[in-house]
Amino acid sequence: MNCSNCGHFNDGGKFCVKCGHKLQEEAAVSQAAAASEYQPQPQPAYAPQQPNQRVRQAKKVSKSFFSYFAEGIKNPTATAQAAGESQFVNALITVILYALSIPIMLYVGWKLLLIQFVRSMFKLPIISEELAPSDMEDFNTGVDLIKATDINSIIHFNFTDFVFKQGIFIFIGLAVIIGATYVAAKVGKVDVSFKEFFSRFGTFLIIPTALLLIGLVLAFLHVEYFSYFMNFGLLSIFLVVPFTIASFKPSGTNGLDRIYSTLIVYVVITIVLTFIANGLGEEAKTIITRMGNSSELNDLF
């Protein structure tokens, strides 16, 4: 131990052998200082990591939607009549799925639709009578070649441009149809809020949406019958309108008759579908033009 007075090192004892300073007091002070410096730090309690609030909300919404969608397929009328403003979000998701499933289906299956169209043309009596058997063999060989070729990569058919552009266009068309149906219901003296009306319309739209989703799966599997489900899903909108209007009881007797209000909405639907068909027709023209200008595709034939 070093003496704090003179610095001399001492092997032991109570006093410094050089200056006589008392060593025990120094030892006690050193031990007290060391004890005060060492303080065990409290360990933070383990806090389990909380899941992200948005993730939990997304899980809650998806669980609610799947339950709502399944019940709408199982009991469409009862589910629609029970749908209030609380089902607005689920109805909105249904409308979005309806709007997006059509362009996705067309993007995935447009090649099969093109083949179906050409086959129908070849089956016309005017054309089929002039075709030789060798011509049909060449056509079938070309069809098989088209099926095995990723033409999208050749003509640079962009998924984002087509699906989102047409999806937004179809969604706007649906919004117009729903708005026209709501106005027709109000003219018919139906006392209902727009959110509740939208929820019921979206619930009746579940089965047409399910038909489109089945068609979408068939399109991914390259099954040509997907077009039938697409057509049924599109035409089912003509049933959703009267079902929705008829599900509400008018508050008065002097409103517009439901038959006339339904016919008015049918006119709006026809106009909307015409615009959608024209938009898809322009996209089809673009595809055909790209196919005609593609040297890589011409090399295949």
Salt bridges, closest charged atoms under 4 A:
GLU26 OE2 - HIS21 NE2 3.56
GLU224 OE2 - ARG119 NH1 3.21
GLU224 OE2 - LYS147 NZ 3.60
GLU282 OE2 - LYS285 NZ 3.77
GLU283 OE2 - LYS165 NZ 2.75
